[in-house]
């Protein structure tokens, strides 16, 4: 559902927005909507469970260990 939004923006940015809008054949509303959509996607990707976030990237430079080693690493990380 589309709704209207009023923004207060610096005059130079307004001029830039109009120029960019004409150059790219996009409405300013579409440009702002796309930008906010990208921000939302980035934010959604970064929200992990804190326990999972502690483990993120742990095996980036090494091969994945066996199951027993994984459990040990998980418990070590979750207790720190």
mmCIF file of the N, C-alpha and C atoms, coordinates in Angstrom:
data_MODEL
# 
_entry.id   MODEL 
# 
loop_
_atom_site.group_PDB 
_atom_site.id 
_atom_site.type_symbol 
_atom_site.label_atom_id 
_atom_site.label_alt_id 
_atom_site.label_comp_id 
_atom_site.label_asym_id 
_atom_site.label_entity_id 
_atom_site.label_seq_id 
_atom_site.pdbx_PDB_ins_code 
_atom_site.Cartn_x 
_atom_site.Cartn_y 
_atom_site.Cartn_z 
_atom_site.occupancy 
_atom_site.B_iso_or_equiv 
_atom_site.pdbx_formal_charge 
_atom_site.auth_seq_id 
_atom_site.auth_comp_id 
_atom_site.auth_asym_id 
_atom_site.auth_atom_id 
_atom_site.pdbx_PDB_model_num 
ATOM 1   N N  . UNK A 1 1  ? 0.839  -1.170  0.000   1.00 0.00 ? 1  UNK A N  1 
ATOM 2   C CA . UNK A 1 1  ? 0.000  0.000   0.000   1.00 0.00 ? 1  UNK A CA 1 
ATOM 3   C C  . UNK A 1 1  ? 0.888  1.239   0.000   1.00 0.00 ? 1  UNK A C  1 
ATOM 4   N N  . UNK A 1 2  ? 0.728  2.083   -0.963  1.00 0.00 ? 2  UNK A N  1 
ATOM 5   C CA . UNK A 1 2  ? 1.504  3.316   -1.084  1.00 0.00 ? 2  UNK A CA 1 
ATOM 6   C C  . UNK A 1 2  ? 0.935  4.394   -0.168  1.00 0.00 ? 2  UNK A C  1 
ATOM 7   N N  . UNK A 1 3  ? 1.813  5.123   0.511   1.00 0.00 ? 3  UNK A N  1 
ATOM 8   C CA . UNK A 1 3  ? 1.421  6.259   1.348   1.00 0.00 ? 3  UNK A CA 1 
ATOM 9   C C  . UNK A 1 3  ? 2.363  7.404   1.057   1.00 0.00 ? 3  UNK A C  1 
ATOM 10  N N  . UNK A 1 4  ? 1.925  8.608   1.340   1.00 0.00 ? 4  UNK A N  1 
ATOM 11  C CA . UNK A 1 4  ? 2.755  9.794   1.127   1.00 0.00 ? 4  UNK A CA 1 
ATOM 12  C C  . UNK A 1 4  ? 3.641  10.031  2.335   1.00 0.00 ? 4  UNK A C  1 
ATOM 13  N N  . UNK A 1 5  ? 4.811  10.626  2.072   1.00 0.00 ? 5  UNK A N  1 
ATOM 14  C CA . UNK A 1 5  ? 5.770  10.964  3.111   1.00 0.00 ? 5  UNK A CA 1 
ATOM 15  C C  . UNK A 1 5  ? 6.348  12.330  2.776   1.00 0.00 ? 5  UNK A C  1 
ATOM 16  N N  . UNK A 1 6  ? 6.363  13.222  3.730   1.00 0.00 ? 6  UNK A N  1 
ATOM 17  C CA . UNK A 1 6  ? 6.937  14.544  3.523   1.00 0.00 ? 6  UNK A CA 1 
ATOM 18  C C  . UNK A 1 6  ? 8.309  14.572  4.178   1.00 0.00 ? 6  UNK A C  1 
ATOM 19  N N  . UNK A 1 7  ? 9.297  15.054  3.444   1.00 0.00 ? 7  UNK A N  1 
ATOM 20  C CA . UNK A 1 7  ? 10.667 15.108  3.944   1.00 0.00 ? 7  UNK A CA 1 
ATOM 21  C C  . UNK A 1 7  ? 11.164 16.540  3.980   1.00 0.00 ? 7  UNK A C  1 
ATOM 22  N N  . UNK A 1 8  ? 11.998 16.850  4.928   1.00 0.00 ? 8  UNK A N  1 
ATOM 23  C CA . UNK A 1 8  ? 12.714 18.120  4.968   1.00 0.00 ? 8  UNK A CA 1 
ATOM 24  C C  . UNK A 1 8  ? 14.165 17.811  4.629   1.00 0.00 ? 8  UNK A C  1 
ATOM 25  N N  . UNK A 1 9  ? 14.621 18.359  3.496   1.00 0.00 ? 9  UNK A N  1 
ATOM 26  C CA . UNK A 1 9  ? 15.945 18.026  2.978   1.00 0.00 ? 9  UNK A CA 1 
ATOM 27  C C  . UNK A 1 9  ? 16.675 19.307  2.591   1.00 0.00 ? 9  UNK A C  1 
ATOM 28  N N  . UNK A 1 10 ? 17.980 19.273  2.749   1.00 0.00 ? 10 UNK A N  1 
ATOM 29  C CA . UNK A 1 10 ? 18.834 20.389  2.372   1.00 0.00 ? 10 UNK A CA 1 
ATOM 30  C C  . UNK A 1 10 ? 18.590 20.780  0.911   1.00 0.00 ? 10 UNK A C  1 
ATOM 31  N N  . UNK A 1 11 ? 18.589 22.085  0.635   1.00 0.00 ? 11 UNK A N  1 
ATOM 32  C CA . UNK A 1 11 ? 18.282 22.593  -0.701  1.00 0.00 ? 11 UNK A CA 1 
ATOM 33  C C  . UNK A 1 11 ? 19.221 22.039  -1.774  1.00 0.00 ? 11 UNK A C  1 
ATOM 34  N N  . UNK A 1 12 ? 20.510 21.928  -1.463  1.00 0.00 ? 12 UNK A N  1 
ATOM 35  C CA . UNK A 1 12 ? 21.458 21.374  -2.433  1.00 0.00 ? 12 UNK A CA 1 
ATOM 36  C C  . UNK A 1 12 ? 21.119 19.920  -2.782  1.00 0.00 ? 12 UNK A C  1 
ATOM 37  N N  . UNK A 1 13 ? 20.684 19.166  -1.789  1.00 0.00 ? 13 UNK A N  1 
ATOM 38  C CA . UNK A 1 13 ? 20.302 17.773  -2.055  1.00 0.00 ? 13 UNK A CA 1 
ATOM 39  C C  . UNK A 1 13 ? 19.036 17.697  -2.897  1.00 0.00 ? 13 UNK A C  1 
ATOM 40  N N  . UNK A 1 14 ? 18.131 18.640  -2.693  1.00 0.00 ? 14 UNK A N  1 
ATOM 41  C CA . UNK A 1 14 ? 16.915 18.675  -3.504  1.00 0.00 ? 14 UNK A CA 1 
ATOM 42  C C  . UNK A 1 14 ? 17.271 18.931  -4.965  1.00 0.00 ? 14 UNK A C  1 
ATOM 43  N N  . UNK A 1 15 ? 18.173 19.893  -5.192  1.00 0.00 ? 15 UNK A N  1 
ATOM 44  C CA . UNK A 1 15 ? 18.618 20.184  -6.563  1.00 0.00 ? 15 UNK A CA 1 
ATOM 45  C C  . UNK A 1 15 ? 19.280 18.942  -7.181  1.00 0.00 ? 15 UNK A C  1 
ATOM 46  N N  . UNK A 1 16 ? 20.131 18.317  -6.405  1.00 0.00 ? 16 UNK A N  1 
ATOM 47  C CA . UNK A 1 16 ? 20.782 17.099  -6.884  1.00 0.00 ? 16 UNK A CA 1 
ATOM 48  C C  . UNK A 1 16 ? 19.744 16.020  -7.210  1.00 0.00 ? 16 UNK A C  1 
ATOM 49  N N  . UNK A 1 17 ? 18.769 15.850  -6.328  1.00 0.00 ? 17 UNK A N  1 
ATOM 50  C CA . UNK A 1 17 ? 17.738 14.826  -6.525  1.00 0.00 ? 17 UNK A CA 1 
ATOM 51  C C  . UNK A 1 17 ? 16.970 15.067  -7.817  1.00 0.00 ? 17 UNK A C  1 
ATOM 52  N N  . UNK A 1 18 ? 16.605 16.316  -8.079  1.00 0.00 ? 18 UNK A N  1 
ATOM 53  C CA . UNK A 1 18 ? 15.887 16.630  -9.321  1.00 0.00 ? 18 UNK A CA 1 
ATOM 54  C C  . UNK A 1 18 ? 16.761 16.332  -10.550 1.00 0.00 ? 18 UNK A C  1 
ATOM 55  N N  . UNK A 1 19 ? 18.010 16.733  -10.485 1.00 0.00 ? 19 UNK A N  1 
ATOM 56  C CA . UNK A 1 19 ? 18.930 16.497  -11.608 1.00 0.00 ? 19 UNK A CA 1 
ATOM 57  C C  . UNK A 1 19 ? 19.126 14.993  -11.832 1.00 0.00 ? 19 UNK A C  1 
ATOM 58  N N  . UNK A 1 20 ? 19.390 14.269  -10.742 1.00 0.00 ? 20 UNK A N  1 
ATOM 59  C CA . UNK A 1 20 ? 19.600 12.823  -10.828 1.00 0.00 ? 20 UNK A CA 1 
ATOM 60  C C  . UNK A 1 20 ? 18.344 12.131  -11.355 1.00 0.00 ? 20 UNK A C  1 
ATOM 61  N N  . UNK A 1 21 ? 17.197 12.579  -10.906 1.00 0.00 ? 21 UNK A N  1 
ATOM 62  C CA . UNK A 1 21 ? 15.921 12.027  -11.334 1.00 0.00 ? 21 UNK A CA 1 
ATOM 63  C C  . UNK A 1 21 ? 15.744 12.167  -12.846 1.00 0.00 ? 21 UNK A C  1 
ATOM 64  N N  . UNK A 1 22 ? 16.060 13.339  -13.366 1.00 0.00 ? 22 UNK A N  1 
ATOM 65  C CA . UNK A 1 22 ? 15.944 13.561  -14.815 1.00 0.00 ? 22 UNK A CA 1 
ATOM 66  C C  . UNK A 1 22 ? 16.948 12.713  -15.589 1.00 0.00 ? 22 UNK A C  1 
ATOM 67  N N  . UNK A 1 23 ? 18.171 12.652  -15.090 1.00 0.00 ? 23 UNK A N  1 
ATOM 68  C CA . UNK A 1 23 ? 19.220 11.900  -15.779 1.00 0.00 ? 23 UNK A CA 1 
ATOM 69  C C  . UNK A 1 23 ? 18.929 10.403  -15.830 1.00 0.00 ? 23 UNK A C  1 
ATOM 70  N N  . UNK A 1 24 ? 18.322 9.877   -14.794 1.00 0.00 ? 24 UNK A N  1 
ATOM 71  C CA . UNK A 1 24 ? 18.098 8.430   -14.700 1.00 0.00 ? 24 UNK A CA 1 
ATOM 72  C C  . UNK A 1 24 ? 16.664 8.032   -15.062 1.00 0.00 ? 24 UNK A C  1 
ATOM 73  N N  . UNK A 1 25 ? 15.828 9.028   -15.371 1.00 0.00 ? 25 UNK A N  1 
ATOM 74  C CA . UNK A 1 25 ? 14.427 8.783   -15.744 1.00 0.00 ? 25 UNK A CA 1 
ATOM 75  C C  . UNK A 1 25 ? 13.690 8.007   -14.657 1.00 0.00 ? 25 UNK A C  1 
ATOM 76  N N  . UNK A 1 26 ? 13.939 8.413   -13.405 1.00 0.00 ? 26 UNK A N  1 
ATOM 77  C CA . UNK A 1 26 ? 13.270 7.809   -12.253 1.00 0.00 ? 26 UNK A CA 1 
ATOM 78  C C  . UNK A 1 26 ? 12.668 8.931   -11.414 1.00 0.00 ? 26 UNK A C  1 
ATOM 79  N N  . UNK A 1 27 ? 11.555 8.646   -10.780 1.00 0.00 ? 27 UNK A N  1 
ATOM 80  C CA . UNK A 1 27 ? 10.993 9.646   -9.874  1.00 0.00 ? 27 UNK A CA 1 
ATOM 81  C C  . UNK A 1 27 ? 11.843 9.700   -8.606  1.00 0.00 ? 27 UNK A C  1 
ATOM 82  N N  . UNK A 1 28 ? 11.801 10.832  -7.945  1.00 0.00 ? 28 UNK A N  1 
ATOM 83  C CA . UNK A 1 28 ? 12.529 10.962  -6.672  1.00 0.00 ? 28 UNK A CA 1 
ATOM 84  C C  . UNK A 1 28 ? 11.958 9.973   -5.663  1.00 0.00 ? 28 UNK A C  1 
ATOM 85  N N  . UNK A 1 29 ? 10.654 9.797   -5.678  1.00 0.00 ? 29 UNK A N  1 
ATOM 86  C CA . UNK A 1 29 ? 10.027 8.820   -4.773  1.00 0.00 ? 29 UNK A CA 1 
ATOM 87  C C  . UNK A 1 29 ? 10.597 7.427   -4.995  1.00 0.00 ? 29 UNK A C  1 
ATOM 88  N N  . UNK A 1 30 ? 10.760 7.046   -6.252  1.00 0.00 ? 30 UNK A N  1 
ATOM 89  C CA . UNK A 1 30 ? 11.300 5.716   -6.564  1.00 0.00 ? 30 UNK A CA 1 
ATOM 90  C C  . UNK A 1 30 ? 12.753 5.593   -6.085  1.00 0.00 ? 30 UNK A C  1 
ATOM 91  N N  . UNK A 1 31 ? 13.537 6.636   -6.298  1.00 0.00 ? 31 UNK A N  1 
ATOM 92  C CA . UNK A 1 31 ? 14.945 6.620   -5.871  1.00 0.00 ? 31 UNK A CA 1 
ATOM 93  C C  . UNK A 1 31 ? 15.036 6.449   -4.359  1.00 0.00 ? 31 UNK A C  1 
ATOM 94  N N  . UNK A 1 32 ? 14.250 7.213   -3.615  1.00 0.00 ? 32 UNK A N  1 
ATOM 95  C CA . UNK A 1 32 ? 14.264 7.130   -2.146  1.00 0.00 ? 32 UNK A CA 1 
ATOM 96  C C  . UNK A 1 32 ? 13.765 5.760   -1.699  1.00 0.00 ? 32 UNK A C  1 
ATOM 97  N N  . UNK A 1 33 ? 12.703 5.276   -2.331  1.00 0.00 ? 33 UNK A N  1 
ATOM 98  C CA . UNK A 1 33 ? 12.152 3.970   -1.966  1.00 0.00 ? 33 UNK A CA 1 
ATOM 99  C C  . UNK A 1 33 ? 13.174 2.856   -2.190  1.00 0.00 ? 33 UNK A C  1 
ATOM 100 N N  . UNK A 1 34 ? 13.865 2.891   -3.322  1.00 0.00 ? 34 UNK A N  1 
ATOM 101 C CA . UNK A 1 34 ? 14.889 1.881   -3.610  1.00 0.00 ? 34 UNK A CA 1 
ATOM 102 C C  . UNK A 1 34 ? 16.032 1.947   -2.602  1.00 0.00 ? 34 UNK A C  1 
ATOM 103 N N  . UNK A 1 35 ? 16.452 3.156   -2.262  1.00 0.00 ? 35 UNK A N  1 
ATOM 104 C CA . UNK A 1 35 ? 17.534 3.321   -1.291  1.00 0.00 ? 35 UNK A CA 1 
ATOM 105 C C  . UNK A 1 35 ? 17.131 2.749   0.067   1.00 0.00 ? 35 UNK A C  1 
ATOM 106 N N  . UNK A 1 36 ? 15.932 3.082   0.522   1.00 0.00 ? 36 UNK A N  1 
ATOM 107 C CA . UNK A 1 36 ? 15.463 2.583   1.820   1.00 0.00 ? 36 UNK A CA 1 
ATOM 108 C C  . UNK A 1 36 ? 15.284 1.063   1.793   1.00 0.00 ? 36 UNK A C  1 
ATOM 109 N N  . UNK A 1 37 ? 14.861 0.541   0.651   1.00 0.00 ? 37 UNK A N  1 
ATOM 110 C CA . UNK A 1 37 ? 14.709 -0.903  0.508   1.00 0.00 ? 37 UNK A CA 1 
ATOM 111 C C  . UNK A 1 37 ? 16.059 -1.604  0.648   1.00 0.00 ? 37 UNK A C  1 
ATOM 112 N N  . UNK A 1 38 ? 17.096 -1.034  0.037   1.00 0.00 ? 38 UNK A N  1 
ATOM 113 C CA . UNK A 1 38 ? 18.446 -1.607  0.152   1.00 0.00 ? 38 UNK A CA 1 
ATOM 114 C C  . UNK A 1 38 ? 18.957 -1.545  1.592   1.00 0.00 ? 38 UNK A C  1 
ATOM 115 N N  . UNK A 1 39 ? 18.699 -0.444  2.277   1.00 0.00 ? 39 UNK A N  1 
ATOM 116 C CA . UNK A 1 39 ? 19.099 -0.336  3.689   1.00 0.00 ? 39 UNK A CA 1 
ATOM 117 C C  . UNK A 1 39 ? 18.415 -1.406  4.527   1.00 0.00 ? 39 UNK A C  1 
ATOM 118 N N  . UNK A 1 40 ? 17.130 -1.630  4.265   1.00 0.00 ? 40 UNK A N  1 
ATOM 119 C CA . UNK A 1 40 ? 16.372 -2.633  5.007   1.00 0.00 ? 40 UNK A CA 1 
ATOM 120 C C  . UNK A 1 40 ? 16.952 -4.027  4.771   1.00 0.00 ? 40 UNK A C  1 
ATOM 121 N N  . UNK A 1 41 ? 17.287 -4.343  3.520   1.00 0.00 ? 41 UNK A N  1 
ATOM 122 C CA . UNK A 1 41 ? 17.874 -5.650  3.208   1.00 0.00 ? 41 UNK A CA 1 
ATOM 123 C C  . UNK A 1 41 ? 19.197 -5.850  3.934   1.00 0.00 ? 41 UNK A C  1 
ATOM 124 N N  . UNK A 1 42 ? 20.034 -4.808  3.960   1.00 0.00 ? 42 UNK A N  1 
ATOM 125 C CA . UNK A 1 42 ? 21.321 -4.899  4.653   1.00 0.00 ? 42 UNK A CA 1 
ATOM 126 C C  . UNK A 1 42 ? 21.116 -5.116  6.139   1.00 0.00 ? 42 UNK A C  1 
ATOM 127 N N  . UNK A 1 43 ? 20.180 -4.394  6.722   1.00 0.00 ? 43 UNK A N  1 
ATOM 128 C CA . UNK A 1 43 ? 19.913 -4.523  8.156   1.00 0.00 ? 43 UNK A CA 1 
ATOM 129 C C  . UNK A 1 43 ? 19.395 -5.923  8.471   1.00 0.00 ? 43 UNK A C  1 
ATOM 130 N N  . UNK A 1 44 ? 18.482 -6.432  7.642   1.00 0.00 ? 44 UNK A N  1 
ATOM 131 C CA . UNK A 1 44 ? 17.923 -7.766  7.864   1.00 0.00 ? 44 UNK A CA 1 
ATOM 132 C C  . UNK A 1 44 ? 19.006 -8.840  7.806   1.00 0.00 ? 44 UNK A C  1 
ATOM 133 N N  . UNK A 1 45 ? 19.987 -8.682  6.934   1.00 0.00 ? 45 UNK A N  1 
ATOM 134 C CA . UNK A 1 45 ? 21.066 -9.663  6.805   1.00 0.00 ? 45 UNK A CA 1 
ATOM 135 C C  . UNK A 1 45 ? 21.960 -9.684  8.034   1.00 0.00 ? 45 UNK A C  1 
ATOM 136 N N  . UNK A 1 46 ? 22.094 -8.541  8.699   1.00 0.00 ? 46 UNK A N  1 
ATOM 137 C CA . UNK A 1 46 ? 23.037 -8.431  9.809   1.00 0.00 ? 46 UNK A CA 1 
ATOM 138 C C  . UNK A 1 46 ? 22.443 -8.843  11.154  1.00 0.00 ? 46 UNK A C  1 
ATOM 139 N N  . UNK A 1 47 ? 21.167 -9.124  11.212  1.00 0.00 ? 47 UNK A N  1 
ATOM 140 C CA . UNK A 1 47 ? 20.548 -9.471  12.484  1.00 0.00 ? 47 UNK A CA 1 
ATOM 141 C C  . UNK A 1 47 ? 20.564 -10.984 12.689  1.00 0.00 ? 47 UNK A C  1 
ATOM 142 N N  . UNK A 1 48 ? 21.559 -11.446 13.415  1.00 0.00 ? 48 UNK A N  1 
ATOM 143 C CA . UNK A 1 48 ? 21.689 -12.858 13.740  1.00 0.00 ? 48 UNK A CA 1 
ATOM 144 C C  . UNK A 1 48 ? 21.402 -13.054 15.221  1.00 0.00 ? 48 UNK A C  1 
ATOM 145 N N  . UNK A 1 49 ? 21.073 -14.262 15.561  1.00 0.00 ? 49 UNK A N  1 
ATOM 146 C CA . UNK A 1 49 ? 21.005 -14.650 16.959  1.00 0.00 ? 49 UNK A CA 1 
ATOM 147 C C  . UNK A 1 49 ? 22.400 -14.418 17.545  1.00 0.00 ? 49 UNK A C  1 
ATOM 148 N N  . UNK A 1 50 ? 22.507 -13.823 18.751  1.00 0.00 ? 50 UNK A N  1 
ATOM 149 C CA . UNK A 1 50 ? 23.831 -13.522 19.316  1.00 0.00 ? 50 UNK A CA 1 
ATOM 150 C C  . UNK A 1 50 ? 24.764 -14.727 19.390  1.00 0.00 ? 50 UNK A C  1 
ATOM 151 N N  . UNK A 1 51 ? 24.246 -15.918 19.677  1.00 0.00 ? 51 UNK A N  1 
ATOM 152 C CA . UNK A 1 51 ? 25.099 -17.113 19.737  1.00 0.00 ? 51 UNK A CA 1 
ATOM 153 C C  . UNK A 1 51 ? 25.639 -17.454 18.353  1.00 0.00 ? 51 UNK A C  1 
ATOM 154 N N  . UNK A 1 52 ? 24.792 -17.304 17.340  1.00 0.00 ? 52 UNK A N  1 
ATOM 155 C CA . UNK A 1 52 ? 25.221 -17.565 15.966  1.00 0.00 ? 52 UNK A CA 1 
ATOM 156 C C  . UNK A 1 52 ? 26.216 -16.512 15.508  1.00 0.00 ? 52 UNK A C  1 
ATOM 157 N N  . UNK A 1 53 ? 25.993 -15.270 15.893  1.00 0.00 ? 53 UNK A N  1 
ATOM 158 C CA . UNK A 1 53 ? 26.886 -14.180 15.502  1.00 0.00 ? 53 UNK A CA 1 
ATOM 159 C C  . UNK A 1 53 ? 28.302 -14.415 16.028  1.00 0.00 ? 53 UNK A C  1 
ATOM 160 N N  . UNK A 1 54 ? 28.428 -14.993 17.225  1.00 0.00 ? 54 UNK A N  1 
ATOM 161 C CA . UNK A 1 54 ? 29.746 -15.303 17.783  1.00 0.00 ? 54 UNK A CA 1 
ATOM 162 C C  . UNK A 1 54 ? 30.494 -16.331 16.933  1.00 0.00 ? 54 UNK A C  1 
ATOM 163 N N  . UNK A 1 55 ? 29.761 -17.205 16.266  1.00 0.00 ? 55 UNK A N  1 
ATOM 164 C CA . UNK A 1 55 ? 30.373 -18.257 15.461  1.00 0.00 ? 55 UNK A CA 1 
ATOM 165 C C  . UNK A 1 55 ? 30.588 -17.848 14.011  1.00 0.00 ? 55 UNK A C  1 
ATOM 166 N N  . UNK A 1 56 ? 29.973 -16.753 13.595  1.00 0.00 ? 56 UNK A N  1 
ATOM 167 C CA . UNK A 1 56 ? 30.014 -16.336 12.193  1.00 0.00 ? 56 UNK A CA 1 
ATOM 168 C C  . UNK A 1 56 ? 31.458 -16.148 11.727  1.00 0.00 ? 56 UNK A C  1 
ATOM 169 N N  . UNK A 1 57 ? 31.821 -16.823 10.653  1.00 0.00 ? 57 UNK A N  1 
ATOM 170 C CA . UNK A 1 57 ? 33.144 -16.686 10.059  1.00 0.00 ? 57 UNK A CA 1 
ATOM 171 C C  . UNK A 1 57 ? 34.247 -17.468 10.748  1.00 0.00 ? 57 UNK A C  1 
ATOM 172 N N  . UNK A 1 58 ? 33.903 -18.287 11.724  1.00 0.00 ? 58 UNK A N  1 
ATOM 173 C CA . UNK A 1 58 ? 34.918 -18.984 12.509  1.00 0.00 ? 58 UNK A CA 1 
ATOM 174 C C  . UNK A 1 58 ? 35.755 -19.942 11.652  1.00 0.00 ? 58 UNK A C  1 
ATOM 175 N N  . UNK A 1 59 ? 35.177 -20.519 10.597  1.00 0.00 ? 59 UNK A N  1 
ATOM 176 C CA . UNK A 1 59 ? 35.890 -21.490 9.773   1.00 0.00 ? 59 UNK A CA 1 
ATOM 177 C C  . UNK A 1 59 ? 36.310 -20.911 8.429   1.00 0.00 ? 59 UNK A C  1 
ATOM 178 N N  . UNK A 1 60 ? 36.388 -19.616 8.341   1.00 0.00 ? 60 UNK A N  1 
ATOM 179 C CA . UNK A 1 60 ? 36.692 -18.957 7.084   1.00 0.00 ? 60 UNK A CA 1 
ATOM 180 C C  . UNK A 1 60 ? 38.048 -19.376 6.509   1.00 0.00 ? 60 UNK A C  1 
ATOM 181 N N  . UNK A 1 61 ? 39.058 -19.502 7.359   1.00 0.00 ? 61 UNK A N  1 
ATOM 182 C CA . UNK A 1 61 ? 40.407 -19.799 6.884   1.00 0.00 ? 61 UNK A CA 1 
ATOM 183 C C  . UNK A 1 61 ? 40.845 -21.231 7.144   1.00 0.00 ? 61 UNK A C  1 
ATOM 184 N N  . UNK A 1 62 ? 39.947 -22.055 7.693   1.00 0.00 ? 62 UNK A N  1 
ATOM 185 C CA . UNK A 1 62 ? 40.312 -23.426 8.040   1.00 0.00 ? 62 UNK A CA 1 
ATOM 186 C C  . UNK A 1 62 ? 39.242 -24.397 7.548   1.00 0.00 ? 62 UNK A C  1 
ATOM 187 N N  . UNK A 1 63 ? 39.597 -25.658 7.341   1.00 0.00 ? 63 UNK A N  1 
ATOM 188 C CA . UNK A 1 63 ? 38.566 -26.637 7.000   1.00 0.00 ? 63 UNK A CA 1 
ATOM 189 C C  . UNK A 1 63 ? 37.633 -26.864 8.188   1.00 0.00 ? 63 UNK A C  1 
ATOM 190 N N  . UNK A 1 64 ? 36.418 -27.276 7.906   1.00 0.00 ? 64 UNK A N  1 
ATOM 191 C CA . UNK A 1 64 ? 35.444 -27.518 8.981   1.00 0.00 ? 64 UNK A CA 1 
ATOM 192 C C  . UNK A 1 64 ? 35.875 -28.767 9.751   1.00 0.00 ? 64 UNK A C  1 
ATOM 193 N N  . UNK A 1 65 ? 35.991 -28.651 11.080  1.00 0.00 ? 65 UNK A N  1 
ATOM 194 C CA . UNK A 1 65 ? 36.406 -29.803 11.892  1.00 0.00 ? 65 UNK A CA 1 
ATOM 195 C C  . UNK A 1 65 ? 35.304 -30.853 12.005  1.00 0.00 ? 65 UNK A C  1 
ATOM 196 N N  . UNK A 1 66 ? 35.650 -31.986 12.606  1.00 0.00 ? 66 UNK A N  1 
ATOM 197 C CA . UNK A 1 66 ? 34.652 -33.032 12.798  1.00 0.00 ? 66 UNK A CA 1 
ATOM 198 C C  . UNK A 1 66 ? 33.632 -32.604 13.858  1.00 0.00 ? 66 UNK A C  1 
ATOM 199 N N  . UNK A 1 67 ? 32.579 -33.420 14.026  1.00 0.00 ? 67 UNK A N  1 
ATOM 200 C CA . UNK A 1 67 ? 31.449 -33.077 14.891  1.00 0.00 ? 67 UNK A CA 1 
ATOM 201 C C  . UNK A 1 67 ? 31.871 -32.812 16.344  1.00 0.00 ? 67 UNK A C  1 
ATOM 202 N N  . UNK A 1 68 ? 32.749 -33.641 16.896  1.00 0.00 ? 68 UNK A N  1 
ATOM 203 C CA . UNK A 1 68 ? 33.174 -33.453 18.288  1.00 0.00 ? 68 UNK A CA 1 
ATOM 204 C C  . UNK A 1 68 ? 33.906 -32.128 18.462  1.00 0.00 ? 68 UNK A C  1 
ATOM 205 N N  . UNK A 1 69 ? 34.764 -31.819 17.508  1.00 0.00 ? 69 UNK A N  1 
ATOM 206 C CA . UNK A 1 69 ? 35.501 -30.561 17.563  1.00 0.00 ? 69 UNK A CA 1 
ATOM 207 C C  . UNK A 1 69 ? 34.549 -29.367 17.420  1.00 0.00 ? 69 UNK A C  1 
ATOM 208 N N  . UNK A 1 70 ? 33.559 -29.485 16.558  1.00 0.00 ? 70 UNK A N  1 
ATOM 209 C CA . UNK A 1 70 ? 32.563 -28.421 16.399  1.00 0.00 ? 70 UNK A CA 1 
ATOM 210 C C  . UNK A 1 70 ? 31.818 -28.154 17.708  1.00 0.00 ? 70 UNK A C  1 
ATOM 211 N N  . UNK A 1 71 ? 31.436 -29.230 18.383  1.00 0.00 ? 71 UNK A N  1 
ATOM 212 C CA . UNK A 1 71 ? 30.733 -29.062 19.666  1.00 0.00 ? 71 UNK A CA 1 
ATOM 213 C C  . UNK A 1 71 ? 31.617 -28.351 20.685  1.00 0.00 ? 71 UNK A C  1 
ATOM 214 N N  . UNK A 1 72 ? 32.887 -28.757 20.751  1.00 0.00 ? 72 UNK A N  1 
ATOM 215 C CA . UNK A 1 72 ? 33.805 -28.129 21.697  1.00 0.00 ? 72 UNK A CA 1 
ATOM 216 C C  . UNK A 1 72 ? 33.954 -26.633 21.402  1.00 0.00 ? 72 UNK A C  1 
ATOM 217 N N  . UNK A 1 73 ? 34.143 -26.301 20.140  1.00 0.00 ? 73 UNK A N  1 
ATOM 218 C CA . UNK A 1 73 ? 34.288 -24.888 19.744  1.00 0.00 ? 73 UNK A CA 1 
ATOM 219 C C  . UNK A 1 73 ? 33.016 -24.108 20.060  1.00 0.00 ? 73 UNK A C  1 
ATOM 220 N N  . UNK A 1 74 ? 31.849 -24.720 19.757  1.00 0.00 ? 74 UNK A N  1 
ATOM 221 C CA . UNK A 1 74 ? 30.581 -24.045 20.045  1.00 0.00 ? 74 UNK A CA 1 
ATOM 222 C C  . UNK A 1 74 ? 30.430 -23.748 21.526  1.00 0.00 ? 74 UNK A C  1 
ATOM 223 N N  . UNK A 1 75 ? 30.719 -24.733 22.356  1.00 0.00 ? 75 UNK A N  1 
ATOM 224 C CA . UNK A 1 75 ? 30.578 -24.531 23.795  1.00 0.00 ? 75 UNK A CA 1 
ATOM 225 C C  . UNK A 1 75 ? 31.610 -23.539 24.335  1.00 0.00 ? 75 UNK A C  1 
ATOM 226 N N  . UNK A 1 76 ? 32.818 -23.578 23.814  1.00 0.00 ? 76 UNK A N  1 
ATOM 227 C CA . UNK A 1 76 ? 33.841 -22.604 24.218  1.00 0.00 ? 76 UNK A CA 1 
ATOM 228 C C  . UNK A 1 76 ? 33.402 -21.190 23.867  1.00 0.00 ? 76 UNK A C  1 
ATOM 229 N N  . UNK A 1 77 ? 32.894 -20.991 22.658  1.00 0.00 ? 77 UNK A N  1 
ATOM 230 C CA . UNK A 1 77 ? 32.474 -19.664 22.200  1.00 0.00 ? 77 UNK A CA 1 
ATOM 231 C C  . UNK A 1 77 ? 31.246 -19.172 22.970  1.00 0.00 ? 77 UNK A C  1 
ATOM 232 N N  . UNK A 1 78 ? 30.285 -20.054 23.235  1.00 0.00 ? 78 UNK A N  1 
ATOM 233 C CA . UNK A 1 78 ? 29.044 -19.629 23.878  1.00 0.00 ? 78 UNK A CA 1 
ATOM 234 C C  . UNK A 1 78 ? 29.222 -19.330 25.358  1.00 0.00 ? 78 UNK A C  1 
ATOM 235 N N  . UNK A 1 79 ? 30.312 -19.779 25.947  1.00 0.00 ? 79 UNK A N  1 
ATOM 236 C CA . UNK A 1 79 ? 30.561 -19.493 27.363  1.00 0.00 ? 79 UNK A CA 1 
ATOM 237 C C  . UNK A 1 79 ? 31.481 -18.303 27.561  1.00 0.00 ? 79 UNK A C  1 
ATOM 238 N N  . UNK A 1 80 ? 31.975 -17.700 26.499  1.00 0.00 ? 80 UNK A N  1 
ATOM 239 C CA . UNK A 1 80 ? 32.880 -16.535 26.605  1.00 0.00 ? 80 UNK A CA 1 
ATOM 240 C C  . UNK A 1 80 ? 32.114 -15.256 26.515  1.00 0.00 ? 80 UNK A C  1 
# 
